[in-house]
């Protein structure tokens, strides 16, 4: 039976996106894909998705590829998402790391796949709120990366609308760490100064990222990958974690395998993966 053009277009774009970003679109996502790509096609001045597909097939430029990846990989995020992991970071992880890194006086955190910045900014606010007394003696470095250029642009600007600040952000934090500008809210420079945003494709972690981190958050990302990609990405996350460091995944996500130096810990209501020191 001949394939319908829709199926052909779906296969073309899903193969392209998986090859570049590792993100896998299963059957059943045709509607989502078609909606997002049609919107992109019209925005770029094409008549319809069919015409856009023909153009991409014969003349894919790096800019066009970036726009496609952007359109299909921007995931939902909000401030202090799930709450419990932030409780674990406040009550257990940061106090432990502050004690452990007394000599280096530096704590490095990586928010992998940070989308539009709510997660790293939540971490920065948590540090300012509960660990400000250490800011004069310790360097807290939050590295935040994503594959979507448009998400990173928004994250770097640090401006959010009313709906975005209403989701997960305590009102006391809104008053303390944001400034209202018309109908939007701009995040304070004190919060911004703790975070460095960067473009990173998680498939290239080992090649591109030379630093190691004490705490890595990679939440609700692995679910979008195929089994092999999941294992590859998880391995590189684990290799980028310092000994005595912590990895936090999304509430529904599990490691692809169990490294020998991994210890699963329950901190409050959050499962974390601890890298043993010996």
BELLINRA-V797573 format. One record per residue. N is the residue number from 1. RES is the residue in three letters. PHI is phi in whole degrees, 0 to 359 (999 if undefined). NEAR is the number of other C-alpha atoms within 10 Angstrom. Layout:
n:N res:RES phi:PHI near:NEAR
n:N res:RES phi:PHI near:NEAR
This chain:
n:1 res:UNK phi:999 near:3
n:2 res:UNK phi:295 near:6
n:3 res:UNK phi:285 near:7
n:4 res:UNK phi:288 near:9
n:5 res:UNK phi:302 near:10
n:6 res:UNK phi:304 near:13
n:7 res:UNK phi:295 near:12
n:8 res:UNK phi:296 near:13
n:9 res:UNK phi:295 near:19
n:10 res:UNK phi:303 near:20
n:11 res:UNK phi:297 near:15
n:12 res:UNK phi:299 near:14
n:13 res:UNK phi:289 near:21
n:14 res:UNK phi:293 near:21
n:15 res:UNK phi:296 near:15
n:16 res:UNK phi:300 near:17
n:17 res:UNK phi:294 near:19
n:18 res:UNK phi:294 near:17
n:19 res:UNK phi:297 near:12
n:20 res:UNK phi:276 near:13
n:21 res:UNK phi:250 near:18
n:22 res:UNK phi:87 near:23
n:23 res:UNK phi:284 near:24
n:24 res:UNK phi:250 near:18
n:25 res:UNK phi:259 near:21
n:26 res:UNK phi:284 near:11
n:27 res:UNK phi:303 near:11
n:28 res:UNK phi:105 near:8
n:29 res:UNK phi:260 near:11
n:30 res:UNK phi:304 near:16
n:31 res:UNK phi:298 near:11
n:32 res:UNK phi:300 near:12
n:33 res:UNK phi:298 near:18
n:34 res:UNK phi:298 near:16
n:35 res:UNK phi:302 near:12
n:36 res:UNK phi:293 near:14
n:37 res:UNK phi:289 near:21
n:38 res:UNK phi:296 near:19
n:39 res:UNK phi:300 near:15
n:40 res:UNK phi:297 near:20
n:41 res:UNK phi:302 near:19
n:42 res:UNK phi:294 near:13
n:43 res:UNK phi:301 near:10
n:44 res:UNK phi:276 near:12
n:45 res:UNK phi:94 near:9
n:46 res:UNK phi:273 near:16
n:47 res:UNK phi:293 near:12
n:48 res:UNK phi:200 near:14
n:49 res:UNK phi:297 near:20
n:50 res:UNK phi:302 near:14
n:51 res:UNK phi:295 near:11
n:52 res:UNK phi:297 near:18
n:53 res:UNK phi:302 near:21
n:54 res:UNK phi:300 near:12
n:55 res:UNK phi:294 near:12
n:56 res:UNK phi:297 near:15
n:57 res:UNK phi:299 near:11
n:58 res:UNK phi:257 near:8
n:59 res:UNK phi:217 near:10
n:60 res:UNK phi:281 near:12
n:61 res:UNK phi:261 near:10
n:62 res:UNK phi:304 near:9
n:63 res:UNK phi:295 near:9
n:64 res:UNK phi:297 near:13
n:65 res:UNK phi:299 near:15
n:66 res:UNK phi:301 near:15
n:67 res:UNK phi:294 near:17
n:68 res:UNK phi:293 near:20
n:69 res:UNK phi:300 near:21
n:70 res:UNK phi:305 near:17
n:71 res:UNK phi:297 near:19
n:72 res:UNK phi:260 near:19
n:73 res:UNK phi:242 near:18
n:74 res:UNK phi:286 near:18
n:75 res:UNK phi:257 near:15
n:76 res:UNK phi:291 near:8
n:77 res:UNK phi:209 near:18
n:78 res:UNK phi:203 near:19
n:79 res:UNK phi:296 near:20
n:80 res:UNK phi:48 near:22
n:81 res:UNK phi:301 near:17
n:82 res:UNK phi:73 near:13
n:83 res:UNK phi:59 near:13
n:84 res:UNK phi:306 near:16
n:85 res:UNK phi:300 near:23
n:86 res:UNK phi:289 near:18
n:87 res:UNK phi:296 near:17
n:88 res:UNK phi:296 near:18
n:89 res:UNK phi:294 near:22
n:90 res:UNK phi:292 near:18
n:91 res:UNK phi:274 near:14
n:92 res:UNK phi:237 near:13
n:93 res:UNK phi:290 near:20
n:94 res:UNK phi:295 near:18
n:95 res:UNK phi:302 near:12
n:96 res:UNK phi:294 near:14
n:97 res:UNK phi:292 near:20
n:98 res:UNK phi:299 near:18
n:99 res:UNK phi:293 near:10
n:100 res:UNK phi:292 near:15
n:101 res:UNK phi:259 near:14
n:102 res:UNK phi:297 near:12
n:103 res:UNK phi:284 near:9
n:104 res:UNK phi:288 near:10
n:105 res:UNK phi:57 near:16
n:106 res:UNK phi:216 near:17
n:107 res:UNK phi:235 near:20
n:108 res:UNK phi:249 near:19
n:109 res:UNK phi:240 near:24
n:110 res:UNK phi:239 near:26
n:111 res:UNK phi:261 near:24
n:112 res:UNK phi:273 near:23
n:113 res:UNK phi:61 near:27
n:114 res:UNK phi:276 near:29
n:115 res:UNK phi:53 near:27
n:116 res:UNK phi:271 near:29
n:117 res:UNK phi:99 near:28
n:118 res:UNK phi:297 near:22
n:119 res:UNK phi:294 near:24
n:120 res:UNK phi:298 near:30
n:121 res:UNK phi:292 near:27
n:122 res:UNK phi:298 near:20
n:123 res:UNK phi:297 near:22
n:124 res:UNK phi:296 near:21
n:125 res:UNK phi:295 near:22
n:126 res:UNK phi:298 near:19
n:127 res:UNK phi:294 near:20
n:128 res:UNK phi:298 near:17
n:129 res:UNK phi:285 near:14
n:130 res:UNK phi:247 near:12
n:131 res:UNK phi:230 near:16
n:132 res:UNK phi:299 near:13
n:133 res:UNK phi:293 near:11
n:134 res:UNK phi:267 near:14
n:135 res:UNK phi:294 near:12
n:136 res:UNK phi:279 near:7
n:137 res:UNK phi:250 near:11
n:138 res:UNK phi:251 near:18
n:139 res:UNK phi:258 near:14
n:140 res:UNK phi:262 near:18
n:141 res:UNK phi:240 near:17
n:142 res:UNK phi:251 near:24
n:143 res:UNK phi:258 near:19
n:144 res:UNK phi:235 near:26
n:145 res:UNK phi:232 near:26
n:146 res:UNK phi:203 near:24
n:147 res:UNK phi:267 near:22
n:148 res:UNK phi:266 near:25
n:149 res:UNK phi:295 near:21
n:150 res:UNK phi:290 near:17
n:151 res:UNK phi:296 near:22
n:152 res:UNK phi:295 near:22
n:153 res:UNK phi:299 near:15
n:154 res:UNK phi:295 near:14
n:155 res:UNK phi:300 near:24
n:156 res:UNK phi:295 near:16
n:157 res:UNK phi:292 near:13
n:158 res:UNK phi:68 near:20
n:159 res:UNK phi:244 near:20
n:160 res:UNK phi:231 near:22
n:161 res:UNK phi:275 near:14
n:162 res:UNK phi:300 near:11
n:163 res:UNK phi:297 near:9
n:164 res:UNK phi:294 near:16
n:165 res:UNK phi:283 near:20
n:166 res:UNK phi:285 near:14
n:167 res:UNK phi:267 near:13
n:168 res:UNK phi:89 near:16
n:169 res:UNK phi:271 near:17
n:170 res:UNK phi:299 near:12
n:171 res:UNK phi:298 near:11
n:172 res:UNK phi:296 near:9
n:173 res:UNK phi:288 near:14
n:174 res:UNK phi:298 near:17
n:175 res:UNK phi:293 near:11
n:176 res:UNK phi:279 near:12
n:177 res:UNK phi:244 near:20
n:178 res:UNK phi:227 near:20
n:179 res:UNK phi:237 near:14
n:180 res:UNK phi:284 near:15
n:181 res:UNK phi:229 near:11
n:182 res:UNK phi:63 near:7
n:183 res:UNK phi:265 near:8
n:184 res:UNK phi:247 near:15
n:185 res:UNK phi:231 near:20
n:186 res:UNK phi:256 near:16
n:187 res:UNK phi:285 near:18
n:188 res:UNK phi:296 near:17
n:189 res:UNK phi:298 near:11
n:190 res:UNK phi:299 near:12
n:191 res:UNK phi:287 near:20
n:192 res:UNK phi:303 near:20
n:193 res:UNK phi:295 near:12
n:194 res:UNK phi:273 near:19
n:195 res:UNK phi:243 near:22
n:196 res:UNK phi:241 near:14
n:197 res:UNK phi:264 near:19
n:198 res:UNK phi:207 near:15
n:199 res:UNK phi:279 near:14
n:200 res:UNK phi:207 near:19
n:201 res:UNK phi:272 near:16
n:202 res:UNK phi:300 near:24
n:203 res:UNK phi:289 near:19
n:204 res:UNK phi:250 near:13
n:205 res:UNK phi:307 near:18
n:206 res:UNK phi:296 near:16
n:207 res:UNK phi:282 near:9
n:208 res:UNK phi:264 near:11
n:209 res:UNK phi:257 near:12
n:210 res:UNK phi:260 near:8
n:211 res:UNK phi:274 near:11
n:212 res:UNK phi:241 near:18
n:213 res:UNK phi:234 near:23
n:214 res:UNK phi:270 near:23
n:215 res:UNK phi:217 near:26
n:216 res:UNK phi:237 near:25
n:217 res:UNK phi:248 near:22
n:218 res:UNK phi:224 near:19
n:219 res:UNK phi:249 near:21
n:220 res:UNK phi:57 near:16
n:221 res:UNK phi:241 near:18
n:222 res:UNK phi:301 near:23
n:223 res:UNK phi:298 near:15
n:224 res:UNK phi:272 near:16
n:225 res:UNK phi:260 near:19
n:226 res:UNK phi:288 near:16
n:227 res:UNK phi:302 near:12
n:228 res:UNK phi:294 near:11
n:229 res:UNK phi:295 near:20
n:230 res:UNK phi:303 near:20
n:231 res:UNK phi:296 near:16
n:232 res:UNK phi:297 near:19
n:233 res:UNK phi:293 near:21
n:234 res:UNK phi:298 near:21
n:235 res:UNK phi:301 near:18
n:236 res:UNK phi:291 near:17
n:237 res:UNK phi:297 near:21
n:238 res:UNK phi:296 near:23
n:239 res:UNK phi:290 near:15
n:240 res:UNK phi:268 near:21
n:241 res:UNK phi:268 near:22
n:242 res:UNK phi:293 near:20
n:243 res:UNK phi:297 near:18
n:244 res:UNK phi:79 near:18
n:245 res:UNK phi:259 near:25
n:246 res:UNK phi:233 near:26
n:247 res:UNK phi:240 near:24
n:248 res:UNK phi:241 near:20
n:249 res:UNK phi:256 near:21
n:250 res:UNK phi:292 near:19
n:251 res:UNK phi:304 near:15
n:252 res:UNK phi:262 near:9
n:253 res:UNK phi:261 near:14
n:254 res:UNK phi:234 near:15
n:255 res:UNK phi:298 near:14
n:256 res:UNK phi:289 near:16
n:257 res:UNK phi:201 near:11
n:258 res:UNK phi:246 near:12
n:259 res:UNK phi:298 near:11
n:260 res:UNK phi:297 near:8
n:261 res:UNK phi:267 near:14
n:262 res:UNK phi:260 near:18
n:263 res:UNK phi:234 near:14
n:264 res:UNK phi:274 near:13
n:265 res:UNK phi:234 near:12
n:266 res:UNK phi:253 near:11
n:267 res:UNK phi:249 near:16
n:268 res:UNK phi:63 near:12
n:269 res:UNK phi:254 near:12
n:270 res:UNK phi:248 near:19
n:271 res:UNK phi:273 near:19
n:272 res:UNK phi:233 near:23
n:273 res:UNK phi:245 near:22
n:274 res:UNK phi:257 near:23
n:275 res:UNK phi:265 near:22
n:276 res:UNK phi:300 near:14
n:277 res:UNK phi:275 near:10
n:278 res:UNK phi:226 near:6
